[in-house]
């Protein structure tokens, strides 16, 4: 308290300390708290197949499909063939031994401002581009094994970005999945060329997924770093400091606050009935934060790995995540 003015003077301001995942479970009685069910699948995690993660997969960018075809041919096909060979037929010695590879696409799926200008003409363009994506994933050039297409041997996940057409408002969090009529051509192409065996998953943002033996990953697509920079009060000397890493500060802020959107509602509208989906308590093992306002990065804070795959539509950045080893490989498509 400043005696002369009667005001409190703040010398330092920080966040509450982040509790690690193990500390939270120990406080709960030493048992694993599974938000999905009472039990989890016990399997050999050495056969958990890798994940290919693309953020800002701009389908209207001329470079996107050539880059995607290059990655599918050089990386995804060998990966799917290898883990398909490890799978046992259903009903034999306990069923499946290896998991299916995962290809995860995050929005925004359209980059140009004109894509969001006129609803009718632009909706047809969006439908056409999603149809092209479905045709690419089931193309005859990507036949892996036993005349099976690439798409039929992996799980396809789609998570919308802040400007994608979603059910309800795409500005409010959590963000609902992509609207059905936009992705219908994608689903029709996948179904027609795979005899109905390919069922893509259209998910919300954020989404919490389970992998390996009870491990959890939270995936979220938003412009978080830009919002933090707009609302932060940083001195000039601190801005000039070479030790200042915005990505690490963003990870620390999110995990210390235990929330994916630690902002006032005016800066980050949300559906209050579903605000629990944005909370990070207990913290997951991995957080994938697709952020077009931040560079591609990987960091670890309080035993939680956080990474940003980068902008695939802009510079070809993507991530290969290996759940069996817990490694995150940052890559760039040619």
WOTA-V870393 format. One record per residue. RES is the residue in one letter. OMEGA is omega in degrees with one decimal (999 if undefined). Layout:
res | omega
RES | OMEGA
RES | OMEGA
This chain:
res | omega
X | 175.7
X | -174.9
X | -176.2
X | -176.2
X | -178.0
X | -179.6
X | 170.9
X | 178.3
X | -177.1
X | 176.2
X | -179.0
X | -179.4
X | -177.7
X | 180.0
X | 170.6
X | -178.0
X | 179.0
X | 175.7
X | 179.3
X | -179.6
X | -179.6
X | 179.2
X | 178.6
X | -179.5
X | 177.9
X | 178.3
X | 179.1
X | 178.3
X | 176.4
X | 179.7
X | 178.7
X | 179.4
X | -177.2
X | -178.1
X | -177.6
X | -178.2
X | -179.1
X | -178.3
X | 174.9
X | -175.9
X | 177.8
X | -177.0
X | 178.7
X | -174.5
X | 176.6
X | 179.4
X | 173.2
X | -172.4
X | -176.0
X | 176.3
X | 169.9
X | -173.5
X | 178.6
X | 176.5
X | -175.6
X | 179.7
X | -175.4
X | -178.2
X | 179.7
X | 176.6
X | -178.0
X | -176.2
X | -171.0
X | -175.2
X | 173.9
X | 177.1
X | -178.2
X | 178.8
X | 178.4
X | -179.6
X | 179.8
X | -178.2
X | -173.4
X | -174.4
X | -174.5
X | -178.7
X | 176.3
X | 179.7
X | 179.9
X | 179.8
X | -178.6
X | -176.4
X | 172.9
X | 178.9
X | -179.6
X | -175.9
X | 177.0
X | 174.8
X | 179.1
X | 175.4
X | -179.1
X | 177.4
X | 174.5
X | 173.8
X | -170.6
X | -179.4
X | -178.5
X | 177.8
X | 178.3
X | 173.2
X | -177.8
X | 170.8
X | -173.7
X | 177.3
X | 175.1
X | 176.7
X | 2.9
X | -179.4
X | -179.7
X | -170.5
X | -171.9
X | 179.7
X | -179.3
X | 180.0
X | -177.8
X | -173.3
X | -174.6
X | -168.1
X | -172.1
X | -177.4
X | -177.6
X | 177.8
X | 177.9
X | 177.6
X | 178.2
X | 178.3
X | -179.5
X | -177.4
X | 175.8
X | 175.1
X | 176.4
X | 177.6
X | 177.3
X | 178.6
X | 178.8
X | -177.3
X | 179.6
X | -176.7
X | 179.4
X | 177.8
X | 179.5
X | 174.0
X | -170.0
X | -174.7
X | 176.6
X | -179.2
X | 178.0
X | 179.4
X | 178.6
X | -176.4
X | -178.1
X | -177.9
X | 178.8
X | 175.7
X | -178.9
X | -178.7
X | -179.9
X | -179.2
X | -174.8
X | 175.1
X | -175.3
X | -176.3
X | 179.1
X | 177.2
X | -177.5
X | 174.3
X | -174.2
X | -177.1
X | 176.5
X | 179.8
X | -178.1
X | 178.7
X | -7.0
X | -175.5
X | -178.5
X | -177.1
X | 178.7
X | -179.1
X | -172.1
X | -172.2
X | 178.9
X | -174.9
X | -178.8
X | 177.6
X | 176.4
X | -179.0
X | -179.8
X | 178.4
X | 179.5
X | -178.8
X | -176.5
X | -175.1
X | 179.0
X | -178.5
X | 176.0
X | -177.9
X | -178.5
X | 178.8
X | 179.3
X | -179.6
X | 176.6
X | -167.0
X | 178.2
X | 172.2
X | 7.5
X | 174.3
X | 177.8
X | -177.4
X | 177.7
X | 177.8
X | -179.8
X | -176.7
X | 176.7
X | 177.5
X | -174.8
X | 174.6
X | 174.0
X | -179.3
X | -177.6
X | 179.9
X | 179.5
X | 176.1
X | -172.2
X | -176.0
X | 179.0
X | 179.0
X | -180.0
X | 178.7
X | 179.6
X | -174.9
X | -176.2
X | 175.6
X | -176.4
X | -179.3
X | -179.2
X | -179.8
X | 178.8
X | 177.9
X | -178.7
X | -177.5
X | 179.9
X | -176.9
X | -177.8
X | 177.9
X | -174.7
X | -178.3
X | 179.1
X | 177.5
X | 178.0
X | 178.4
X | 180.0
X | -179.4
X | -178.1
X | -176.8
X | 176.5
X | 179.6
X | -179.9
X | -175.7
X | -179.2
X | -179.9
X | -177.8
X | -178.3
X | 172.7
X | -178.1
X | -179.7
X | 179.4
X | -179.6
X | 179.8
X | 179.8
X | 173.5
X | -170.2
X | 178.5
X | -178.6
X | -179.9
X | -180.0
X | 179.1
X | 179.5
X | -176.0
X | -176.3
X | 177.3
X | -1.9
X | -177.7
X | 177.0
X | 175.9
X | -176.3
X | 173.2
X | 172.7
X | -175.3
X | 177.2
X | -174.0
X | -178.6
X | 178.2
X | 179.9
X | 175.3
X | 173.8
X | -177.8
X | 172.8
X | 179.0
X | 178.9
X | 179.8
X | -180.0
X | 177.5
X | 176.1
X | 176.7
X | 177.0
X | 179.1
X | 175.6
X | -176.6
X | -174.9
X | -176.6
X | -177.2
X | -178.7
X | -177.4
X | -174.7
X | 177.1
X | -179.2
X | 175.0
X | -175.4
X | 168.9
X | -178.9
X | 179.5
X | -176.4
X | -178.7
X | 177.9
X | -178.3
X | -177.2
X | -179.7
X | -177.4
X | 177.4
X | -175.7
X | 176.8
X | 178.7
X | 178.8
X | 999
